[in-house]
Amino acid sequence: PIVLILATVALLEMKNFHLGALLVLLIAVFSDDIQVFISALGSYDFFFKDFDDITPKMILGFVVAVYLLLLILSYMLTEKITLKFDIKSLFFPIFIASVWMYMCYGFNTALPMFLTAMIAFGLGCTMGGLFILLAMPIVQPLVILNFIVNDAAKLLSIFDWLIGIAAIYVVYLLVINIIPLFKKQKQIEA
């Protein structure tokens, strides 16, 4: 998933949508790091006179998230951003992918992924928006395949099988919409 998210950030950067790239990076990758770090700082236990483990990864994530926030604020004060949504033909795949993410991962994951996809779509980066939506469902069929190969398929519930089958359909819907964008990009480059 992270490769597709970073590809979206790169596409937005190539189109000079720096604020959009920073927003996607913050929301999709570093959105929890500030809360995790502050929770760790507030975890002092008076009985044991100790904090929970504060790892270098926590500190780095916090520093990057705060840096991204400051950059976003700076861009918001200096740049005028106009979002233009021209995604009528993509409504069904976006809707199905969003519902799938909600059913599989819940609201707290579906909402940030949906928002980052909408930022990419609004900035005219259709391929990036589709990449973001593809980031989560592309993993699920591989998880099911791993269970099958390791002879652990009997441990999966009916829900897991249904989510896996639905993920294959979501991946199909998104890929058939990404392929024409690649062809269009090749024609522009030629």
Backbone bond lengths (Angstrom), bond angles and torsions (degrees), N, CA, C in turn:
res aa  C-N    CA-C-N  psi(-1)  N-CA   C-N-CA  omega(-1)  CA-C   N-CA-C  phi
1 P - - - 1.457 - - 1.529 113.25 -
2 I 1.316 117.03 -37.85 1.463 118.99 -175.47 1.530 111.66 -64.74
3 V 1.322 117.33 -32.10 1.462 120.60 179.51 1.528 110.18 -63.36
4 L 1.324 116.96 -42.04 1.467 120.17 179.62 1.532 111.38 -68.72
5 I 1.319 116.74 -36.44 1.469 120.33 177.70 1.524 109.65 -66.41
6 L 1.334 116.76 -44.44 1.465 119.97 178.76 1.523 111.36 -67.46
7 A 1.328 117.96 -31.72 1.473 120.80 174.94 1.524 110.05 -63.81
8 T 1.323 116.63 -39.15 1.467 120.53 176.75 1.522 110.45 -64.02
9 V 1.327 116.75 -43.75 1.469 120.54 177.91 1.527 109.63 -60.11
10 A 1.328 117.37 -43.49 1.467 121.35 179.16 1.530 111.43 -63.75
11 L 1.330 117.16 -42.34 1.472 120.20 178.04 1.524 111.47 -62.17
12 L 1.324 116.40 -42.13 1.466 120.08 178.43 1.531 110.62 -65.21
13 E 1.320 116.93 -40.07 1.469 120.41 178.07 1.528 110.77 -64.13
14 M 1.346 116.69 -41.87 1.471 119.74 179.54 1.525 112.04 -63.31
15 K 1.337 116.61 -27.77 1.467 120.26 177.72 1.533 111.29 -91.20
16 N 1.331 116.88 9.46 1.472 124.03 179.86 1.519 113.48 62.54
17 F 1.312 117.32 31.70 1.460 122.19 172.99 1.526 108.20 -99.79
18 H 1.334 115.22 70.57 1.464 120.66 -174.62 1.524 112.02 -62.88
19 L 1.321 117.01 -42.96 1.456 120.36 179.58 1.526 110.72 -62.17
20 G 1.313 117.23 -43.63 1.465 120.61 178.33 1.515 111.76 -62.16
21 A 1.327 117.18 -41.71 1.461 121.06 178.55 1.525 110.50 -62.41
22 L 1.329 116.26 -43.15 1.474 119.92 179.30 1.525 111.47 -65.80
23 L 1.330 116.71 -40.69 1.469 119.91 178.52 1.524 111.52 -63.35
24 V 1.322 116.81 -44.26 1.467 120.53 178.58 1.523 109.76 -61.64
25 L 1.313 116.96 -44.62 1.462 120.99 -179.77 1.529 111.18 -62.57
26 L 1.319 116.78 -45.14 1.464 119.98 -179.81 1.521 111.63 -65.15
27 I 1.320 117.01 -49.95 1.469 120.45 -174.98 1.519 111.86 -69.65
28 A 1.330 117.48 -44.23 1.463 120.23 -173.37 1.531 113.62 -82.90
29 V 1.330 117.49 -26.26 1.462 118.49 -173.77 1.526 112.64 -115.31
30 F 1.320 118.33 -44.12 1.459 120.81 -170.78 1.526 114.44 -111.45
31 S 1.323 118.48 15.64 1.466 120.36 -173.05 1.527 113.67 -65.73
32 D 1.310 118.91 -29.15 1.465 120.64 -177.41 1.523 113.74 -92.28
33 D 1.318 118.31 -11.43 1.456 120.62 -169.99 1.525 114.16 -66.54
34 I 1.316 118.29 -34.39 1.464 120.09 178.67 1.529 109.40 -66.74
35 Q 1.329 117.00 -47.02 1.464 120.73 179.83 1.527 111.84 -62.74
36 V 1.325 117.33 -41.25 1.468 121.29 -179.58 1.520 110.65 -62.73
37 F 1.328 117.08 -43.63 1.462 121.04 -179.10 1.525 111.21 -67.19
38 I 1.327 116.84 -44.99 1.468 119.84 -179.72 1.533 110.39 -65.37
39 S 1.327 117.16 -37.67 1.472 120.48 175.76 1.521 110.96 -62.37
40 A 1.326 116.36 -40.89 1.461 119.89 178.67 1.522 111.09 -65.80
41 L 1.333 117.05 -38.56 1.467 119.57 177.16 1.522 111.52 -65.75
42 G 1.315 115.70 -33.98 1.466 119.81 -179.65 1.515 113.56 -88.05
43 S 1.311 117.63 12.05 1.462 120.39 -175.12 1.530 113.31 -94.67
44 Y 1.297 117.62 16.63 1.467 119.84 -177.95 1.528 110.02 -59.09
45 D 1.312 115.28 128.67 1.467 122.06 179.62 1.524 107.95 -103.38
46 F 1.331 116.93 115.27 1.460 121.10 -175.94 1.525 112.36 -68.39
47 F 1.315 118.04 -29.22 1.454 121.01 179.44 1.531 110.63 -70.48
48 F 1.329 116.37 -49.89 1.467 120.33 -178.81 1.527 112.46 -87.78
49 K 1.337 116.41 -8.41 1.463 122.48 -178.22 1.530 110.87 51.22
50 D 1.349 114.24 54.11 1.454 120.01 -174.19 1.528 109.37 -152.47
51 F 1.327 115.07 153.84 1.458 122.38 172.51 1.518 108.79 -94.44
52 D 1.338 116.26 159.10 1.460 119.12 166.31 1.521 107.19 -63.36
53 D 1.290 115.97 164.11 1.469 119.71 -178.82 1.518 110.78 -63.13
54 I 1.305 115.93 122.12 1.453 122.06 172.50 1.528 105.56 -103.32
55 T 1.306 115.18 111.86 1.460 120.51 -174.43 1.523 110.84 -93.72
56 P 1.325 116.80 159.78 1.477 119.08 174.96 1.532 111.90 -59.27
57 K 1.346 116.77 -33.10 1.468 120.16 178.01 1.526 110.62 -62.37
58 M 1.339 116.89 -39.66 1.469 121.17 177.80 1.519 110.98 -62.71
59 I 1.318 115.45 -45.62 1.462 120.51 -178.68 1.527 110.35 -64.79
60 L 1.329 116.52 -45.39 1.458 120.88 179.53 1.533 111.06 -62.40
61 G 1.334 117.00 -44.76 1.460 120.84 178.05 1.521 111.66 -60.21
62 F 1.325 116.95 -41.70 1.460 121.88 178.28 1.520 111.04 -63.18
63 V 1.331 116.78 -46.78 1.471 121.45 -178.66 1.534 109.90 -62.67
64 V 1.335 116.89 -44.98 1.473 120.55 179.87 1.529 110.29 -63.76
65 A 1.344 117.25 -43.51 1.467 120.74 -179.12 1.528 111.15 -63.02
66 V 1.322 117.23 -43.32 1.469 120.58 178.60 1.530 109.90 -65.52
67 Y 1.323 117.17 -41.54 1.469 121.49 176.75 1.527 110.88 -59.71
68 L 1.340 116.31 -46.04 1.466 120.03 178.11 1.526 110.92 -61.34
69 L 1.326 117.10 -42.27 1.471 120.42 177.59 1.521 111.26 -58.98
70 L 1.324 116.89 -44.08 1.461 120.49 179.84 1.527 111.04 -65.75
71 L 1.325 117.07 -41.05 1.467 119.99 176.44 1.529 111.22 -62.71
72 I 1.320 116.33 -42.82 1.470 120.81 179.70 1.522 110.05 -61.87
73 L 1.329 117.17 -44.81 1.466 120.39 177.29 1.522 110.98 -60.78
74 S 1.317 116.88 -41.51 1.459 121.12 178.77 1.532 111.00 -61.81
75 Y 1.337 116.69 -47.29 1.466 120.02 178.78 1.522 111.85 -64.93
76 M 1.329 116.51 -36.99 1.467 119.38 -179.72 1.520 111.24 -65.01
77 L 1.325 117.31 -30.72 1.456 120.90 179.37 1.528 112.56 -80.84
78 T 1.342 117.49 -21.63 1.461 119.65 -174.77 1.518 114.89 -111.49
79 E 1.330 118.56 -22.22 1.463 121.42 -176.83 1.521 111.34 -111.65
80 K 1.317 114.28 146.98 1.456 119.87 173.29 1.521 106.95 -100.67
81 I 1.311 116.76 121.18 1.457 121.62 -178.10 1.529 108.39 -111.90
82 T 1.319 114.73 130.45 1.458 120.57 176.14 1.516 108.19 -119.37
83 L 1.305 115.38 123.05 1.463 120.34 176.65 1.521 108.71 -94.61
84 K 1.326 115.26 130.67 1.456 121.24 179.31 1.524 107.42 -129.93
85 F 1.306 115.56 114.81 1.465 120.08 -176.81 1.526 109.80 -97.94
86 D 1.323 115.08 116.49 1.456 121.96 176.00 1.531 107.29 -126.83
87 I 1.328 114.80 67.28 1.470 119.78 -172.24 1.530 112.34 -126.49
88 K 1.320 116.58 25.71 1.470 118.94 -178.76 1.520 111.94 -56.71
89 S 1.332 116.87 -39.84 1.464 119.91 -178.49 1.524 111.70 -72.32
90 L 1.325 117.27 -16.19 1.466 120.91 -179.21 1.523 112.83 -102.42
91 F 1.327 117.72 6.85 1.463 119.88 -176.25 1.531 111.90 -55.97
92 F 1.332 117.69 -48.59 1.461 120.60 -176.20 1.528 112.18 -62.44
93 P 1.358 120.03 -50.43 1.473 118.16 177.84 1.528 113.47 -61.41
94 I 1.335 116.85 -37.85 1.472 119.60 178.65 1.520 110.11 -64.40
95 F 1.320 116.64 -44.95 1.459 121.51 -179.97 1.528 110.98 -62.04
96 I 1.332 117.26 -48.99 1.463 121.36 -178.15 1.531 110.73 -63.24
97 A 1.339 117.22 -43.30 1.470 120.74 179.47 1.530 110.41 -63.89
98 S 1.315 117.53 -39.86 1.465 121.22 179.89 1.521 111.36 -67.08
99 V 1.319 116.92 -43.12 1.465 120.62 177.72 1.528 109.66 -64.15
100 W 1.327 117.07 -41.37 1.462 120.08 179.20 1.534 110.42 -61.10
101 M 1.345 117.02 -45.38 1.471 120.09 179.33 1.521 110.97 -61.84
102 Y 1.315 116.55 -40.16 1.460 119.97 178.18 1.526 111.20 -63.32
103 M 1.321 116.94 -45.27 1.461 120.76 -178.78 1.530 111.72 -67.22
104 C 1.308 117.31 -36.30 1.459 121.21 -175.53 1.535 112.56 -84.50
105 Y 1.325 117.52 -43.92 1.465 121.19 -171.95 1.524 114.69 -114.96
106 G 1.324 117.72 -13.22 1.450 120.49 179.74 1.523 112.48 92.78
107 F 1.307 114.47 174.08 1.456 123.26 -174.53 1.527 112.54 -63.85
108 N 1.339 116.76 -39.34 1.462 120.90 -175.11 1.529 113.31 -67.34
109 T 1.308 117.59 -18.95 1.466 120.91 174.33 1.523 110.95 -100.51
110 A 1.319 116.21 -39.61 1.468 120.19 -176.92 1.531 111.56 -63.99
111 L 1.309 117.69 -42.46 1.466 120.32 -176.87 1.529 113.02 -63.06
112 P 1.340 120.11 -50.63 1.473 118.02 178.32 1.531 113.14 -61.67
113 M 1.319 117.58 -37.99 1.469 119.31 179.00 1.528 110.40 -66.93
114 F 1.328 116.97 -40.52 1.463 120.92 177.82 1.527 110.32 -64.01
115 L 1.328 116.88 -44.63 1.467 120.48 -179.93 1.528 111.99 -62.22
116 T 1.333 117.05 -42.67 1.460 118.90 179.73 1.525 111.00 -66.86
117 A 1.323 116.75 -37.01 1.471 119.55 176.32 1.524 109.85 -64.27
118 M 1.325 117.58 -42.21 1.465 121.00 179.84 1.529 111.47 -65.29
119 I 1.319 117.70 -34.73 1.468 120.52 175.76 1.523 109.33 -62.12
120 A 1.338 116.09 -47.05 1.472 119.96 179.38 1.525 110.76 -62.52
121 F 1.334 117.63 -45.73 1.470 120.58 178.75 1.521 110.73 -61.41
122 G 1.331 116.66 -44.78 1.460 121.33 -178.15 1.520 113.40 -62.73
123 L 1.332 116.42 -28.55 1.466 120.63 178.62 1.524 112.32 -89.67
124 G 1.329 116.14 5.27 1.460 120.23 177.03 1.517 114.20 85.39
125 C 1.307 117.40 14.12 1.466 121.81 180.00 1.531 108.33 -103.05
126 T 1.330 115.53 73.67 1.464 121.60 -175.64 1.520 111.57 -60.50
127 M 1.327 117.07 -43.66 1.462 119.88 -179.26 1.537 110.05 -61.89
128 G 1.309 117.61 -40.78 1.462 121.00 178.39 1.518 112.21 -63.05
129 G 1.324 116.81 -41.78 1.465 120.44 177.58 1.520 111.51 -62.11
130 L 1.330 115.87 -41.63 1.466 119.46 178.11 1.524 111.06 -68.06
131 F 1.339 117.77 -35.48 1.464 120.89 175.99 1.524 111.09 -60.66
132 I 1.339 115.93 -43.45 1.467 119.87 179.78 1.531 110.01 -61.63
133 L 1.332 116.41 -45.76 1.463 119.64 179.98 1.530 111.48 -65.84
134 L 1.302 117.92 -28.57 1.461 122.62 -179.62 1.529 112.20 -79.49
135 A 1.320 117.28 -20.81 1.460 121.49 -173.41 1.527 113.48 -57.80
136 M 1.303 118.75 -38.81 1.467 120.86 -176.41 1.534 112.73 -85.74
137 P 1.320 119.58 -50.08 1.471 118.08 -176.06 1.523 114.47 -69.22
138 I 1.314 118.55 -20.36 1.462 119.81 -177.98 1.530 111.37 -66.56
139 V 1.313 117.57 -22.70 1.463 121.90 -178.21 1.535 111.63 -79.96
140 Q 1.304 117.65 -35.57 1.467 121.95 -171.51 1.532 114.24 -58.27
141 P 1.332 119.96 -46.27 1.472 117.98 177.75 1.536 112.53 -61.35
142 L 1.328 116.64 -32.44 1.459 120.06 177.97 1.530 111.46 -69.06
143 V 1.314 116.46 -35.15 1.467 120.42 176.41 1.527 109.73 -64.14
144 I 1.311 116.69 -45.68 1.475 120.53 179.03 1.526 109.80 -63.69
145 L 1.323 117.28 -42.86 1.462 120.63 178.21 1.525 110.93 -60.70
146 N 1.306 117.35 -38.88 1.462 121.89 176.84 1.531 110.53 -61.05
147 F 1.320 117.34 -42.83 1.469 120.75 177.25 1.530 110.66 -62.40
148 I 1.323 117.40 -41.06 1.465 121.40 -179.03 1.530 110.45 -66.19
149 V 1.325 116.24 -47.09 1.467 120.87 -178.58 1.530 111.14 -63.20
150 N 1.305 117.34 -37.43 1.468 121.20 -178.99 1.525 113.09 -87.87
151 D 1.324 116.27 14.10 1.457 122.72 177.55 1.537 112.01 56.09
152 A 1.315 115.22 37.81 1.459 120.31 179.33 1.520 111.17 -118.21
153 A 1.333 117.57 15.13 1.464 121.18 -177.54 1.514 111.84 -60.89
154 K 1.322 117.14 -28.14 1.469 120.26 179.95 1.527 112.45 -67.07
155 L 1.337 116.72 -13.76 1.462 120.93 178.71 1.529 112.83 -83.97
156 L 1.327 116.32 -11.67 1.462 120.70 -178.58 1.527 110.32 -80.48
157 S 1.319 115.35 142.13 1.463 120.60 176.81 1.529 109.61 -84.87
158 I 1.316 115.84 170.80 1.468 120.52 176.21 1.524 109.74 -60.22
159 F 1.331 116.35 -39.78 1.465 120.72 178.91 1.530 110.67 -58.98
160 D 1.341 117.31 -44.16 1.466 120.81 179.29 1.521 111.41 -59.78
161 W 1.340 116.42 -42.63 1.462 120.20 178.65 1.529 111.02 -64.90
162 L 1.337 116.77 -43.44 1.463 120.37 179.88 1.530 111.50 -64.47
163 I 1.326 116.47 -42.01 1.472 120.64 177.79 1.524 109.88 -63.81
164 G 1.331 117.11 -39.65 1.465 120.96 178.15 1.516 112.33 -63.71
165 I 1.316 116.56 -43.98 1.466 120.71 178.42 1.526 110.32 -66.32
166 A 1.327 115.95 -42.70 1.469 119.75 177.75 1.533 110.51 -63.42
167 A 1.326 117.17 -35.88 1.473 120.26 178.90 1.518 110.88 -63.57
168 I 1.318 116.90 -39.30 1.465 120.26 177.53 1.523 109.69 -60.97
169 Y 1.327 117.12 -42.42 1.462 121.17 178.74 1.537 110.86 -64.88
170 V 1.336 116.92 -43.08 1.467 120.88 179.24 1.530 109.98 -62.56
171 V 1.334 117.28 -44.56 1.462 120.90 178.50 1.527 109.57 -60.11
172 Y 1.320 116.86 -43.75 1.467 121.39 178.12 1.528 110.78 -58.81
173 L 1.340 116.97 -48.92 1.468 120.98 -179.46 1.532 111.62 -58.86
174 L 1.314 116.09 -43.09 1.458 119.15 -177.51 1.529 111.68 -72.45
175 V 1.317 116.87 -40.64 1.472 120.37 -178.44 1.525 110.98 -65.61
176 I 1.352 117.04 -40.21 1.472 117.37 179.68 1.531 111.68 -67.46
177 N 1.325 117.00 -17.04 1.463 119.89 174.25 1.524 112.43 -92.18
178 I 1.332 117.65 -20.50 1.467 121.45 178.53 1.524 110.88 -81.43
179 I 1.327 117.50 -38.24 1.467 121.54 -176.03 1.537 112.52 -55.30
180 P 1.349 119.83 -47.54 1.481 118.43 177.28 1.534 113.08 -61.48
181 L 1.328 117.41 -29.75 1.464 119.79 178.27 1.525 110.93 -68.52
182 F 1.350 116.82 -38.04 1.465 119.96 175.13 1.524 110.56 -63.61
183 K 1.346 116.18 -43.68 1.468 120.18 179.64 1.527 110.56 -62.49
184 K 1.326 116.40 -41.29 1.454 121.38 179.17 1.533 110.35 -64.09
185 Q 1.335 116.57 -40.81 1.459 121.20 178.83 1.522 111.18 -64.24
186 K 1.338 117.67 -39.75 1.472 121.06 178.16 1.514 110.96 -64.96
187 Q 1.344 117.64 -37.92 1.454 121.01 178.64 1.522 110.53 -66.04
188 I 1.320 117.04 -37.56 1.468 120.73 178.94 1.526 110.27 -66.35
189 E 1.350 116.25 -39.92 1.474 120.31 -178.57 1.529 111.47 -72.05
190 A 1.336 117.42 -27.09 1.488 119.91 -176.08 1.499 112.85 -79.43
